[in-house]
């Protein structure tokens, strides 16, 4: 199932990505925009959104802050 770029990601990672990507689309934000707003390097954002890196609690908190997503929403999606 799923041959996209997140095919190897865990269920939790896919859930987090879904929340983040939906908010980014709603706000017409690019990866560089999210990097600037969150303070997370763009290369890391790219790896996270591509399913090639694991979200840390720090990533979830900073991305949540940047996108006005409650930390509990992202942490719950991540399985914390």
PDB file of N, CA, C and O in Angstrom:
ATOM      1  N   UNK A   1       0.827  -1.181   0.000  1.00  0.00           N
ATOM      2  CA  UNK A   1       0.000   0.000   0.000  1.00  0.00           C
ATOM      3  C   UNK A   1       0.862   1.231   0.000  1.00  0.00           C
ATOM      4  O   UNK A   1       1.841   1.296   0.743  1.00  0.00           O
ATOM      5  N   UNK A   2       0.532   2.200  -0.801  1.00  0.00           N
ATOM      6  CA  UNK A   2       1.233   3.476  -0.805  1.00  0.00           C
ATOM      7  C   UNK A   2       2.620   3.395  -1.382  1.00  0.00           C
ATOM      8  O   UNK A   2       3.508   2.769  -0.801  1.00  0.00           O
ATOM      9  N   UNK A   3       2.808   4.006  -2.488  1.00  0.00           N
ATOM     10  CA  UNK A   3       4.138   4.029  -3.080  1.00  0.00           C
ATOM     11  C   UNK A   3       4.714   5.433  -3.040  1.00  0.00           C
ATOM     12  O   UNK A   3       5.727   5.710  -3.683  1.00  0.00           O
ATOM     13  N   UNK A   4       4.068   6.330  -2.281  1.00  0.00           N
ATOM     14  CA  UNK A   4       4.527   7.704  -2.181  1.00  0.00           C
ATOM     15  C   UNK A   4       5.797   7.821  -1.386  1.00  0.00           C
ATOM     16  O   UNK A   4       6.358   6.827  -0.926  1.00  0.00           O
ATOM     17  N   UNK A   5       6.233   9.016  -1.231  1.00  0.00           N
ATOM     18  CA  UNK A   5       7.502   9.252  -0.548  1.00  0.00           C
ATOM     19  C   UNK A   5       7.458   8.909   0.923  1.00  0.00           C
ATOM     20  O   UNK A   5       8.511   8.762   1.543  1.00  0.00           O
ATOM     21  N   UNK A   6       6.253   8.774   1.517  1.00  0.00           N
ATOM     22  CA  UNK A   6       6.160   8.425   2.933  1.00  0.00           C
ATOM     23  C   UNK A   6       5.785   6.961   3.132  1.00  0.00           C
ATOM     24  O   UNK A   6       5.366   6.578   4.224  1.00  0.00           O
ATOM     25  N   UNK A   7       5.928   6.139   2.096  1.00  0.00           N
ATOM     26  CA  UNK A   7       5.505   4.739   2.160  1.00  0.00           C
ATOM     27  C   UNK A   7       6.213   3.980   3.277  1.00  0.00           C
ATOM     28  O   UNK A   7       5.625   3.068   3.859  1.00  0.00           O
ATOM     29  N   UNK A   8       7.456   4.331   3.593  1.00  0.00           N
ATOM     30  CA  UNK A   8       8.188   3.641   4.638  1.00  0.00           C
ATOM     31  C   UNK A   8       7.987   4.219   6.022  1.00  0.00           C
ATOM     32  O   UNK A   8       8.518   3.689   6.998  1.00  0.00           O
ATOM     33  N   UNK A   9       7.232   5.291   6.122  1.00  0.00           N
ATOM     34  CA  UNK A   9       7.010   5.955   7.401  1.00  0.00           C
ATOM     35  C   UNK A   9       6.053   5.145   8.262  1.00  0.00           C
ATOM     36  O   UNK A   9       5.208   4.407   7.755  1.00  0.00           O
ATOM     37  N   UNK A  10       6.202   5.296   9.572  1.00  0.00           N
ATOM     38  CA  UNK A  10       5.303   4.612  10.497  1.00  0.00           C
ATOM     39  C   UNK A  10       3.911   5.227  10.425  1.00  0.00           C
ATOM     40  O   UNK A  10       3.725   6.319   9.888  1.00  0.00           O
ATOM     41  N   UNK A  11       2.956   4.518  10.965  1.00  0.00           N
ATOM     42  CA  UNK A  11       1.588   5.023  11.005  1.00  0.00           C
ATOM     43  C   UNK A  11       1.548   6.358  11.750  1.00  0.00           C
ATOM     44  O   UNK A  11       0.858   7.286  11.329  1.00  0.00           O
ATOM     45  N   UNK A  12       2.284   6.453  12.850  1.00  0.00           N
ATOM     46  CA  UNK A  12       2.310   7.694  13.631  1.00  0.00           C
ATOM     47  C   UNK A  12       2.899   8.838  12.827  1.00  0.00           C
ATOM     48  O   UNK A  12       2.382   9.955  12.852  1.00  0.00           O
ATOM     49  N   UNK A  13       3.988   8.556  12.106  1.00  0.00           N
ATOM     50  CA  UNK A  13       4.613   9.599  11.297  1.00  0.00           C
ATOM     51  C   UNK A  13       3.667  10.058  10.202  1.00  0.00           C
ATOM     52  O   UNK A  13       3.557  11.256   9.940  1.00  0.00           O
ATOM     53  N   UNK A  14       2.984   9.118   9.558  1.00  0.00           N
ATOM     54  CA  UNK A  14       2.028   9.492   8.513  1.00  0.00           C
ATOM     55  C   UNK A  14       0.899  10.343   9.090  1.00  0.00           C
ATOM     56  O   UNK A  14       0.427  11.271   8.432  1.00  0.00           O
ATOM     57  N   UNK A  15       0.461  10.037  10.310  1.00  0.00           N
ATOM     58  CA  UNK A  15      -0.595  10.823  10.948  1.00  0.00           C
ATOM     59  C   UNK A  15      -0.119  12.248  11.209  1.00  0.00           C
ATOM     60  O   UNK A  15      -0.854  13.204  10.961  1.00  0.00           O
ATOM     61  N   UNK A  16       1.103  12.393  11.707  1.00  0.00           N
ATOM     62  CA  UNK A  16       1.668  13.722  11.956  1.00  0.00           C
ATOM     63  C   UNK A  16       1.813  14.477  10.638  1.00  0.00           C
ATOM     64  O   UNK A  16       1.444  15.648  10.543  1.00  0.00           O
ATOM     65  N   UNK A  17       2.346  13.809   9.631  1.00  0.00           N
ATOM     66  CA  UNK A  17       2.520  14.447   8.322  1.00  0.00           C
ATOM     67  C   UNK A  17       1.192  14.929   7.758  1.00  0.00           C
ATOM     68  O   UNK A  17       1.122  16.007   7.169  1.00  0.00           O
ATOM     69  N   UNK A  18       0.163  14.156   7.930  1.00  0.00           N
ATOM     70  CA  UNK A  18      -1.151  14.530   7.429  1.00  0.00           C
ATOM     71  C   UNK A  18      -1.635  15.830   8.062  1.00  0.00           C
ATOM     72  O   UNK A  18      -2.145  16.711   7.370  1.00  0.00           O
ATOM     73  N   UNK A  19      -1.475  15.947   9.365  1.00  0.00           N
ATOM     74  CA  UNK A  19      -1.888  17.165  10.080  1.00  0.00           C
ATOM     75  C   UNK A  19      -1.066  18.360   9.613  1.00  0.00           C
ATOM     76  O   UNK A  19      -1.616  19.422   9.321  1.00  0.00           O
ATOM     77  N   UNK A  20       0.246  18.186   9.544  1.00  0.00           N
ATOM     78  CA  UNK A  20       1.143  19.283   9.162  1.00  0.00           C
ATOM     79  C   UNK A  20       0.905  19.707   7.712  1.00  0.00           C
ATOM     80  O   UNK A  20       0.792  20.897   7.418  1.00  0.00           O
ATOM     81  N   UNK A  21       0.832  18.734   6.819  1.00  0.00           N
ATOM     82  CA  UNK A  21       0.673  19.068   5.408  1.00  0.00           C
ATOM     83  C   UNK A  21      -0.673  19.740   5.133  1.00  0.00           C
ATOM     84  O   UNK A  21      -0.760  20.638   4.295  1.00  0.00           O
ATOM     85  N   UNK A  22      -1.711  19.309   5.832  1.00  0.00           N
ATOM     86  CA  UNK A  22      -3.018  19.951   5.649  1.00  0.00           C
ATOM     87  C   UNK A  22      -2.961  21.411   6.070  1.00  0.00           C
ATOM     88  O   UNK A  22      -3.503  22.279   5.385  1.00  0.00           O
ATOM     89  N   UNK A  23      -2.310  21.684   7.188  1.00  0.00           N
ATOM     90  CA  UNK A  23      -2.202  23.065   7.660  1.00  0.00           C
ATOM     91  C   UNK A  23      -1.336  23.893   6.726  1.00  0.00           C
ATOM     92  O   UNK A  23      -1.645  25.053   6.455  1.00  0.00           O
ATOM     93  N   UNK A  24      -0.242  23.300   6.230  1.00  0.00           N
ATOM     94  CA  UNK A  24       0.617  24.017   5.288  1.00  0.00           C
ATOM     95  C   UNK A  24      -0.165  24.369   4.021  1.00  0.00           C
ATOM     96  O   UNK A  24      -0.051  25.481   3.505  1.00  0.00           O
ATOM     97  N   UNK A  25      -0.952  23.425   3.526  1.00  0.00           N
ATOM     98  CA  UNK A  25      -1.756  23.684   2.328  1.00  0.00           C
ATOM     99  C   UNK A  25      -2.783  24.775   2.588  1.00  0.00           C
ATOM    100  O   UNK A  25      -2.970  25.668   1.761  1.00  0.00           O
ATOM    101  N   UNK A  26      -3.450  24.705   3.740  1.00  0.00           N
ATOM    102  CA  UNK A  26      -4.451  25.728   4.100  1.00  0.00           C
ATOM    103  C   UNK A  26      -3.843  27.126   4.090  1.00  0.00           C
ATOM    104  O   UNK A  26      -4.495  28.099   3.711  1.00  0.00           O
ATOM    105  N   UNK A  27      -2.587  27.210   4.511  1.00  0.00           N
ATOM    106  CA  UNK A  27      -1.921  28.512   4.631  1.00  0.00           C
ATOM    107  C   UNK A  27      -1.009  28.824   3.449  1.00  0.00           C
ATOM    108  O   UNK A  27      -0.326  29.848   3.439  1.00  0.00           O
ATOM    109  N   UNK A  28      -1.001  27.949   2.465  1.00  0.00           N
ATOM    110  CA  UNK A  28      -0.171  28.133   1.264  1.00  0.00           C
ATOM    111  C   UNK A  28       1.297  28.339   1.641  1.00  0.00           C
ATOM    112  O   UNK A  28       1.959  29.253   1.150  1.00  0.00           O
ATOM    113  N   UNK A  29       1.793  27.457   2.533  1.00  0.00           N
ATOM    114  CA  UNK A  29       3.175  27.551   2.992  1.00  0.00           C
ATOM    115  C   UNK A  29       4.034  26.494   2.322  1.00  0.00           C
ATOM    116  O   UNK A  29       3.604  25.360   2.112  1.00  0.00           O
ATOM    117  N   UNK A  30       5.250  26.884   1.994  1.00  0.00           N
ATOM    118  CA  UNK A  30       6.240  25.965   1.435  1.00  0.00           C
ATOM    119  C   UNK A  30       7.131  25.439   2.562  1.00  0.00           C
ATOM    120  O   UNK A  30       7.038  25.892   3.703  1.00  0.00           O
ATOM    121  N   UNK A  31       7.986  24.485   2.231  1.00  0.00           N
ATOM    122  CA  UNK A  31       8.942  23.999   3.222  1.00  0.00           C
ATOM    123  C   UNK A  31       9.858  25.116   3.718  1.00  0.00           C
ATOM    124  O   UNK A  31      10.093  25.209   4.922  1.00  0.00           O
ATOM    125  N   UNK A  32      10.388  25.972   2.826  1.00  0.00           N
ATOM    126  CA  UNK A  32      11.207  27.079   3.327  1.00  0.00           C
ATOM    127  C   UNK A  32      10.413  28.012   4.265  1.00  0.00           C
ATOM    128  O   UNK A  32      10.963  28.531   5.236  1.00  0.00           O
ATOM    129  N   UNK A  33       9.131  28.217   3.970  1.00  0.00           N
ATOM    130  CA  UNK A  33       8.303  29.031   4.862  1.00  0.00           C
ATOM    131  C   UNK A  33       8.217  28.388   6.242  1.00  0.00           C
ATOM    132  O   UNK A  33       8.387  29.061   7.258  1.00  0.00           O
ATOM    133  N   UNK A  34       7.950  27.077   6.274  1.00  0.00           N
ATOM    134  CA  UNK A  34       7.848  26.382   7.557  1.00  0.00           C
ATOM    135  C   UNK A  34       9.169  26.422   8.298  1.00  0.00           C
ATOM    136  O   UNK A  34       9.190  26.568   9.520  1.00  0.00           O
ATOM    137  N   UNK A  35      10.268  26.296   7.579  1.00  0.00           N
ATOM    138  CA  UNK A  35      11.587  26.390   8.200  1.00  0.00           C
ATOM    139  C   UNK A  35      11.778  27.746   8.868  1.00  0.00           C
ATOM    140  O   UNK A  35      12.214  27.835  10.016  1.00  0.00           O
ATOM    141  N   UNK A  36      11.448  28.781   8.140  1.00  0.00           N
ATOM    142  CA  UNK A  36      11.604  30.143   8.673  1.00  0.00           C
ATOM    143  C   UNK A  36      10.720  30.353   9.902  1.00  0.00           C
ATOM    144  O   UNK A  36      11.168  30.920  10.899  1.00  0.00           O
ATOM    145  N   UNK A  37       9.478  29.901   9.835  1.00  0.00           N
ATOM    146  CA  UNK A  37       8.543  30.108  10.934  1.00  0.00           C
ATOM    147  C   UNK A  37       8.859  29.260  12.166  1.00  0.00           C
ATOM    148  O   UNK A  37       8.604  29.674  13.297  1.00  0.00           O
ATOM    149  N   UNK A  38       9.414  28.079  11.936  1.00  0.00           N
ATOM    150  CA  UNK A  38       9.671  27.155  13.048  1.00  0.00           C
ATOM    151  C   UNK A  38      11.080  27.254  13.613  1.00  0.00           C
ATOM    152  O   UNK A  38      11.321  26.855  14.752  1.00  0.00           O
ATOM    153  N   UNK A  39      12.016  27.786  12.821  1.00  0.00           N
ATOM    154  CA  UNK A  39      13.406  27.825  13.257  1.00  0.00           C
ATOM    155  C   UNK A  39      14.138  26.504  13.044  1.00  0.00           C
ATOM    156  O   UNK A  39      15.278  26.339  13.477  1.00  0.00           O
ATOM    157  N   UNK A  40      13.475  25.566  12.375  1.00  0.00           N
ATOM    158  CA  UNK A  40      14.086  24.269  12.074  1.00  0.00           C
ATOM    159  C   UNK A  40      14.721  24.366  10.690  1.00  0.00           C
ATOM    160  O   UNK A  40      14.078  24.846   9.756  1.00  0.00           O
ATOM    161  N   UNK A  41      15.974  23.918  10.539  1.00  0.00           N
ATOM    162  CA  UNK A  41      16.635  24.020   9.229  1.00  0.00           C
ATOM    163  C   UNK A  41      15.806  23.393   8.115  1.00  0.00           C
ATOM    164  O   UNK A  41      15.154  22.368   8.312  1.00  0.00           O
ATOM    165  N   UNK A  42      15.840  24.020   6.944  1.00  0.00           N
ATOM    166  CA  UNK A  42      15.043  23.562   5.814  1.00  0.00           C
ATOM    167  C   UNK A  42      15.392  22.130   5.428  1.00  0.00           C
ATOM    168  O   UNK A  42      14.507  21.371   5.034  1.00  0.00           O
ATOM    169  N   UNK A  43      16.650  21.747   5.529  1.00  0.00           N
ATOM    170  CA  UNK A  43      17.039  20.375   5.202  1.00  0.00           C
ATOM    171  C   UNK A  43      16.352  19.378   6.138  1.00  0.00           C
ATOM    172  O   UNK A  43      15.947  18.295   5.715  1.00  0.00           O
ATOM    173  N   UNK A  44      16.227  19.750   7.396  1.00  0.00           N
ATOM    174  CA  UNK A  44      15.541  18.885   8.369  1.00  0.00           C
ATOM    175  C   UNK A  44      14.054  18.830   8.066  1.00  0.00           C
ATOM    176  O   UNK A  44      13.450  17.758   8.116  1.00  0.00           O
ATOM    177  N   UNK A  45      13.456  19.973   7.752  1.00  0.00           N
ATOM    178  CA  UNK A  45      12.038  20.011   7.373  1.00  0.00           C
ATOM    179  C   UNK A  45      11.805  19.080   6.189  1.00  0.00           C
ATOM    180  O   UNK A  45      10.843  18.311   6.182  1.00  0.00           O
ATOM    181  N   UNK A  46      12.669  19.144   5.201  1.00  0.00           N
ATOM    182  CA  UNK A  46      12.538  18.301   4.012  1.00  0.00           C
ATOM    183  C   UNK A  46      12.577  16.819   4.378  1.00  0.00           C
ATOM    184  O   UNK A  46      11.766  16.034   3.887  1.00  0.00           O
ATOM    185  N   UNK A  47      13.517  16.439   5.238  1.00  0.00           N
ATOM    186  CA  UNK A  47      13.628  15.038   5.661  1.00  0.00           C
ATOM    187  C   UNK A  47      12.399  14.610   6.464  1.00  0.00           C
ATOM    188  O   UNK A  47      11.878  13.511   6.276  1.00  0.00           O
ATOM    189  N   UNK A  48      11.945  15.480   7.353  1.00  0.00           N
ATOM    190  CA  UNK A  48      10.763  15.155   8.166  1.00  0.00           C
ATOM    191  C   UNK A  48       9.528  14.976   7.295  1.00  0.00           C
ATOM    192  O   UNK A  48       8.811  13.984   7.424  1.00  0.00           O
ATOM    193  N   UNK A  49       9.278  15.936   6.409  1.00  0.00           N
ATOM    194  CA  UNK A  49       8.082  15.898   5.582  1.00  0.00           C
ATOM    195  C   UNK A  49       8.154  14.809   4.514  1.00  0.00           C
ATOM    196  O   UNK A  49       7.126  14.363   4.005  1.00  0.00           O
ATOM    197  N   UNK A  50       9.367  14.385   4.181  1.00  0.00           N
ATOM    198  CA  UNK A  50       9.534  13.301   3.228  1.00  0.00           C
ATOM    199  C   UNK A  50       9.488  11.928   3.874  1.00  0.00           C
ATOM    200  O   UNK A  50       9.578  10.910   3.188  1.00  0.00           O
ATOM    201  N   UNK A  51       9.346  11.898   5.205  1.00  0.00           N
ATOM    202  CA  UNK A  51       9.291  10.625   5.909  1.00  0.00           C
ATOM    203  C   UNK A  51      10.641   9.962   6.077  1.00  0.00           C
ATOM    204  O   UNK A  51      10.721   8.761   6.334  1.00  0.00           O
ATOM    205  N   UNK A  52      11.728  10.757   5.929  1.00  0.00           N
ATOM    206  CA  UNK A  52      13.078  10.209   5.999  1.00  0.00           C
ATOM    207  C   UNK A  52      13.792  10.553   7.305  1.00  0.00           C
ATOM    208  O   UNK A  52      14.986  10.290   7.452  1.00  0.00           O
ATOM    209  N   UNK A  53      13.063  11.137   8.247  1.00  0.00           N
ATOM    210  CA  UNK A  53      13.616  11.455   9.558  1.00  0.00           C
ATOM    211  C   UNK A  53      12.489  11.319  10.569  1.00  0.00           C
ATOM    212  O   UNK A  53      11.310  11.396  10.223  1.00  0.00           O
ATOM    213  N   UNK A  54      12.867  11.119  11.811  1.00  0.00           N
ATOM    214  CA  UNK A  54      11.904  10.941  12.884  1.00  0.00           C
ATOM    215  C   UNK A  54      11.653  12.274  13.578  1.00  0.00           C
ATOM    216  O   UNK A  54      12.588  13.006  13.903  1.00  0.00           O
ATOM    217  N   UNK A  55      10.388  12.574  13.797  1.00  0.00           N
ATOM    218  CA  UNK A  55      10.034  13.777  14.542  1.00  0.00           C
ATOM    219  C   UNK A  55      10.437  13.619  15.997  1.00  0.00           C
ATOM    220  O   UNK A  55      10.178  12.584  16.611  1.00  0.00           O
ATOM    221  N   UNK A  56      11.066  14.640  16.543  1.00  0.00           N
ATOM    222  CA  UNK A  56      11.315  14.689  17.985  1.00  0.00           C
ATOM    223  C   UNK A  56      10.217  15.538  18.612  1.00  0.00           C
ATOM    224  O   UNK A  56       9.465  16.216  17.911  1.00  0.00           O
ATOM    225  N   UNK A  57      10.135  15.494  19.921  1.00  0.00           N
ATOM    226  CA  UNK A  57       9.161  16.344  20.612  1.00  0.00           C
ATOM    227  C   UNK A  57       9.452  17.808  20.285  1.00  0.00           C
ATOM    228  O   UNK A  57       8.526  18.596  20.093  1.00  0.00           O
ATOM    229  N   UNK A  58      10.728  18.174  20.222  1.00  0.00           N
ATOM    230  CA  UNK A  58      11.111  19.550  19.881  1.00  0.00           C
ATOM    231  C   UNK A  58      10.565  19.927  18.502  1.00  0.00           C
ATOM    232  O   UNK A  58       9.988  21.002  18.339  1.00  0.00           O
ATOM    233  N   UNK A  59      10.739  19.057  17.516  1.00  0.00           N
ATOM    234  CA  UNK A  59      10.213  19.334  16.171  1.00  0.00           C
ATOM    235  C   UNK A  59       8.706  19.554  16.223  1.00  0.00           C
ATOM    236  O   UNK A  59       8.191  20.510  15.643  1.00  0.00           O
ATOM    237  N   UNK A  60       8.003  18.665  16.921  1.00  0.00           N
ATOM    238  CA  UNK A  60       6.553  18.766  16.995  1.00  0.00           C
ATOM    239  C   UNK A  60       6.114  20.072  17.654  1.00  0.00           C
ATOM    240  O   UNK A  60       5.167  20.713  17.199  1.00  0.00           O
ATOM    241  N   UNK A  61       6.794  20.458  18.712  1.00  0.00           N
ATOM    242  CA  UNK A  61       6.433  21.697  19.403  1.00  0.00           C
ATOM    243  C   UNK A  61       6.696  22.921  18.531  1.00  0.00           C
ATOM    244  O   UNK A  61       5.856  23.818  18.457  1.00  0.00           O
ATOM    245  N   UNK A  62       7.841  22.967  17.876  1.00  0.00           N
ATOM    246  CA  UNK A  62       8.181  24.131  17.054  1.00  0.00           C
ATOM    247  C   UNK A  62       7.315  24.217  15.800  1.00  0.00           C
ATOM    248  O   UNK A  62       6.886  25.306  15.418  1.00  0.00           O
ATOM    249  N   UNK A  63       7.060  23.096  15.168  1.00  0.00           N
ATOM    250  CA  UNK A  63       6.196  23.098  13.984  1.00  0.00           C
ATOM    251  C   UNK A  63       4.772  23.444  14.386  1.00  0.00           C
ATOM    252  O   UNK A  63       4.093  24.205  13.697  1.00  0.00           O
ATOM    253  N   UNK A  64       4.319  22.883  15.503  1.00  0.00           N
ATOM    254  CA  UNK A  64       2.992  23.218  16.009  1.00  0.00           C
ATOM    255  C   UNK A  64       2.850  24.701  16.283  1.00  0.00           C
ATOM    256  O   UNK A  64       1.838  25.309  15.934  1.00  0.00           O
ATOM    257  N   UNK A  65       3.858  25.283  16.903  1.00  0.00           N
ATOM    258  CA  UNK A  65       3.843  26.723  17.192  1.00  0.00           C
ATOM    259  C   UNK A  65       3.783  27.523  15.894  1.00  0.00           C
ATOM    260  O   UNK A  65       3.028  28.489  15.784  1.00  0.00           O
ATOM    261  N   UNK A  66       4.576  27.116  14.928  1.00  0.00           N
ATOM    262  CA  UNK A  66       4.638  27.836  13.653  1.00  0.00           C
ATOM    263  C   UNK A  66       3.324  27.761  12.881  1.00  0.00           C
ATOM    264  O   UNK A  66       2.969  28.695  12.162  1.00  0.00           O
ATOM    265  N   UNK A  67       2.606  26.653  13.029  1.00  0.00           N
ATOM    266  CA  UNK A  67       1.384  26.441  12.258  1.00  0.00           C
ATOM    267  C   UNK A  67       0.109  26.633  13.091  1.00  0.00           C
ATOM    268  O   UNK A  67      -0.992  26.366  12.610  1.00  0.00           O
ATOM    269  N   UNK A  68       0.258  27.089  14.321  1.00  0.00           N
ATOM    270  CA  UNK A  68      -0.891  27.256  15.224  1.00  0.00           C
ATOM    271  C   UNK A  68      -1.663  25.954  15.395  1.00  0.00           C
ATOM    272  O   UNK A  68      -2.893  25.932  15.335  1.00  0.00           O
ATOM    273  N   UNK A  69      -0.929  24.881  15.606  1.00  0.00           N
ATOM    274  CA  UNK A  69      -1.527  23.579  15.906  1.00  0.00           C
ATOM    275  C   UNK A  69      -1.224  23.303  17.376  1.00  0.00           C
ATOM    276  O   UNK A  69      -0.087  23.455  17.822  1.00  0.00           O
ATOM    277  N   UNK A  70      -2.236  22.901  18.115  1.00  0.00           N
ATOM    278  CA  UNK A  70      -2.021  22.586  19.528  1.00  0.00           C
ATOM    279  C   UNK A  70      -0.978  21.481  19.653  1.00  0.00           C
ATOM    280  O   UNK A  70      -1.040  20.480  18.939  1.00  0.00           O
ATOM    281  N   UNK A  71      -0.021  21.662  20.559  1.00  0.00           N
ATOM    282  CA  UNK A  71       0.981  20.612  20.745  1.00  0.00           C
ATOM    283  C   UNK A  71       0.347  19.257  21.026  1.00  0.00           C
ATOM    284  O   UNK A  71       0.845  18.233  20.558  1.00  0.00           O
ATOM    285  N   UNK A  72      -0.731  19.238  21.773  1.00  0.00           N
ATOM    286  CA  UNK A  72      -1.378  17.965  22.098  1.00  0.00           C
ATOM    287  C   UNK A  72      -1.874  17.249  20.843  1.00  0.00           C
ATOM    288  O   UNK A  72      -1.867  16.019  20.793  1.00  0.00           O
ATOM    289  N   UNK A  73      -2.301  18.002  19.834  1.00  0.00           N
ATOM    290  CA  UNK A  73      -2.782  17.395  18.591  1.00  0.00           C
ATOM    291  C   UNK A  73      -1.647  16.668  17.866  1.00  0.00           C
ATOM    292  O   UNK A  73      -1.827  15.545  17.394  1.00  0.00           O
ATOM    293  N   UNK A  74      -0.497  17.301  17.779  1.00  0.00           N
ATOM    294  CA  UNK A  74       0.643  16.665  17.107  1.00  0.00           C
ATOM    295  C   UNK A  74       1.232  15.546  17.955  1.00  0.00           C
ATOM    296  O   UNK A  74       1.590  14.493  17.427  1.00  0.00           O
ATOM    297  N   UNK A  75       1.334  15.761  19.253  1.00  0.00           N
ATOM    298  CA  UNK A  75       1.889  14.730  20.118  1.00  0.00           C
ATOM    299  C   UNK A  75       1.002  13.492  20.112  1.00  0.00           C
ATOM    300  O   UNK A  75       1.510  12.371  20.088  1.00  0.00           O
ATOM    301  N   UNK A  76      -0.313  13.676  20.133  1.00  0.00           N
ATOM    302  CA  UNK A  76      -1.237  12.555  20.085  1.00  0.00           C
ATOM    303  C   UNK A  76      -1.102  11.813  18.747  1.00  0.00           C
ATOM    304  O   UNK A  76      -1.073  10.583  18.719  1.00  0.00           O
ATOM    305  N   UNK A  77      -1.020  12.553  17.655  1.00  0.00           N
ATOM    306  CA  UNK A  77      -0.856  11.924  16.349  1.00  0.00           C
ATOM    307  C   UNK A  77       0.443  11.137  16.275  1.00  0.00           C
ATOM    308  O   UNK A  77       0.529  10.117  15.591  1.00  0.00           O
ATOM    309  N   UNK A  78       1.468  11.632  17.000  1.00  0.00           N
ATOM    310  CA  UNK A  78       2.779  10.967  17.000  1.00  0.00           C
ATOM    311  C   UNK A  78       2.833   9.772  17.947  1.00  0.00           C
ATOM    312  O   UNK A  78       3.828   9.047  17.982  1.00  0.00           O
ATOM    313  N   UNK A  79       1.773   9.568  18.707  1.00  0.00           N
ATOM    314  CA  UNK A  79       1.733   8.422  19.608  1.00  0.00           C
ATOM    315  C   UNK A  79       2.305   8.684  20.984  1.00  0.00           C
ATOM    316  O   UNK A  79       2.572   7.748  21.738  1.00  0.00           O
ATOM    317  N   UNK A  80       2.500   9.979  21.323  1.00  0.00           N
ATOM    318  CA  UNK A  80       3.016  10.300  22.661  1.00  0.00           C
ATOM    319  C   UNK A  80       1.875  10.400  23.649  1.00  0.00           C
ATOM    320  O   UNK A  80       2.102  10.662  24.830  1.00  0.00           O
TER     321      UNK A  80
END
